[in-house]
Amino acid sequence: MRVGFIGLGSQGGPMARRIVDGGYQTTLWARRPATLEPFAGTAAAIAESPAALAAASDLVCLCVVGDADVDQIAGGLLAAMKPGGVIAVHSTVHPNTCRELAKKAAAKGISVVDAPVSGGGPAASEGRLLVMVGGDADVVERCRPVFATYADPVVHLGELGSGQTTKLLNNLLFTAHLGTAASALSLAGALGIDLDRLNEVVSRSSGNSFALNALGGIGGLDRLAGVAGSLLQKDVRLLVDLADRAGVGGGAVLEAADAALTLMGHPR
């Protein structure tokens, strides 16, 4: 399978490198030439446009920032990709963005899977990203060997859009957990407990959480908000839209996520 990759940021770059190192004929395109520099001297080919990349690829992986980026790039891909090709959306976007892309792609004999990821650049470099995939089972299985170059596990959730919905639910929980962890740390400080010692204890106890460890590792909620606050805000908004369309409420977990976003200065 010939693979094209667009979106060579802190997470996409290591993913693409794993594909290249896995021996796949790989073509890259980037808006910023600097993101292509790490691939100098590798077997990767560089395309002049998304359309040129699509023409040279059986599978195109997108790891761009958001819905608008996917929409902007999709036109060039669909204009040049051959029937039988696959577009995998690794970005975290609204499930309907993937569904609308799939409708346009189907008219040209092209398949779409949504395949958001979790774990970050270091996990990608080590081949242990988590990929949440939605789409036709046969298409997912065709893509699985490529995904396996940078991911373990690769989990097929069901129909198209289910990968994105699962990723948004995960990020909703993480946001809610951040608020709870930050409140606990604030209370501990007020009660005179050394926060480093608290982290040492809780990390080995029943109260341990990924969110608490993330806050300790980055230096608190304010620091994390500067790195990921706007992205978490975006994902919670997308999940709220899904819930509204389905006629269901978010309940306590949404209230907790809202409180966490407010603490981070990114109210929903």
Salt bridges, closest charged atoms under 4 A:
ASP21 OD1 - ARG17 NE 3.18
ASP58 OD1 - ARG2 NH2 3.13
ASP69 OD1 - ARG31 NH1 3.88
GLU100 OE2 - LYS103 NZ 3.40
GLU126 OE1 - ARG128 NE 2.40
GLU141 OE2 - ARG144 NH2 3.07
ASP235 OD1 - LYS234 NZ 2.70
ASP241 OD2 - HIS94 NE2 2.66
ASP241 OD2 - ARG245 NE 2.56
ASP258 OD1 - ARG268 NE 2.73
